[in-house]
Amino acid sequence: MPDLDPEELASRLRSAGVVDARPLSGGASSLTYAARMGEQRVVVKVAPPGVAPVHNRDVLRQARLIRALGGTAVPVPEIVHEDVGDPPVVPPLFVMSWVEGDSFEPLFDVDPPLVTADVVSERLRDAARTLAGLHRVDLGSLGLVHEPASGPVDEVDRWCRTLETVEPPLVPGWREVHDALRATAPVPLPPVVVHGDYRLGNLLATGGRVTAVVDWEIWSVGDPRVDAGWFLINADPRTYRRATSFAGSLPSPEELARVYEDTLGQPQTDLAWFEALSCFKSAATWALIVKHNRRRSSPDRDLEAMVPVLPALLRRARDHLASPPT
């Protein structure tokens, strides 16, 4: 994949009044920059050059949803500029407002910001309320009634296709988990907007309050419990078993599920199945990351250290499937 020409990018941004673009970390599917637009701080998202801007690389699709969510109960940045480019040589981009806040995974990151467990606990509760707010937004109000919707079985098969591309020893027994998920898949709920990677690391927050939901690369329309299950396993210290200072001092997944359900206004059945799906998805995602890491000239040791976690994620999926139905 060719590198993005910084001079060409600067020229394109200057024509929109955007200057001083500096790379930001984060985001695997696009390039992210901090910049200024007059007196306003902004963030620039650019599709990777040299490849078609489709699927998770379709930054303008992300911008369309973020713009549609403006004014709803879901806090999002404001879209202030879009440029379709001339892909794949000149990649599309969009510019959005800067939102104050930090983001991190309290049960995964080993070097978190200096915040207390009480603050992170309230942040998790507010994240659960915000997720319910997202799932209450009417698709018609967003112009998404004709967007194709995926169901639970579609999600299982999606991550099966990923696992078929990795070395079997990385994820022993994944086909048995796949079969069990498929055999017990619940009836889909009415579709909503699904973020696809909803966790604290993809939210901005100040103190205990969520200020923006970001990183919409894999949003879709589907079953709301896909998001809920992913959020809950990332808030569960039993998922990755990392030695962080927050393990054992944050709200339990059960409490967060209640906060989510109370805000949503109705109980959600079969959450354990969706937590199993999420562990399966995590195993697939990390196996793919490890595969690509091993192809690098200098593999990242921290990524290779995730290898022993993959079988544990599949065991955790089995544990969730064995939970009594709710």
C-alpha angles and dihedrals in degrees: 000000000000121000120253111257104239093201093052091048091049090051093050092048094047090058087061094044094257117135143165096039112186126180118258124201120243136061120080097202101052142018118261129202137180113222145150131254106190105306092338124099112226141179123228122207116195128185113236111267124242097033133079112271095236136132111355090000093060098106094173090058087055091049091050092057095043089052091049092051092055110115095021127107088270113091110225136157120265116255107230103170141012130191120188092200119189105280140242093017096035106034124215119251142180135202124218136179121273113251120201117237145082132250133205142140108251094197096044112030112084095199106045127173118272100272129130126247089246090058093047090047092056089044090057092049091049089048089055090051091047091051090053088050090055092050091051094058110110113240091219092059088056095047092245104118091114096046110119111255125216125209134210094274090051088056092051092050092046092061091040088062089053093049091051088066097056133075109276094227089064092064109025114194097009093136091059090052090048091052092047092050092049093047093052101035112145125232109274120254121227107291124260136168108293116200092202098210103042110166137117092272089065095048130077116221141172114206107326096332126097109229100180143002108223141170100060094170096128103031117148142159114262148095113346092219090070087071094039093053092048092048091050097050090050089052092050117092089205092067101070100003092215120171100243130151091243099056109119096012103078133081114285120248087249092058092047091050089054092050090050093048094045091053092044089051097230140064119258118224126210096023089146089061090053091048087053089050089050093053088050089049091048092051090051094047095048092044089056091048091050091048092054092042091056090055092059120101088238110026118211109250093209091058092047088052088067091069095091089049094063098073088044090056090053091049088050089053089054090049091055091048089053092054115111111264117256 
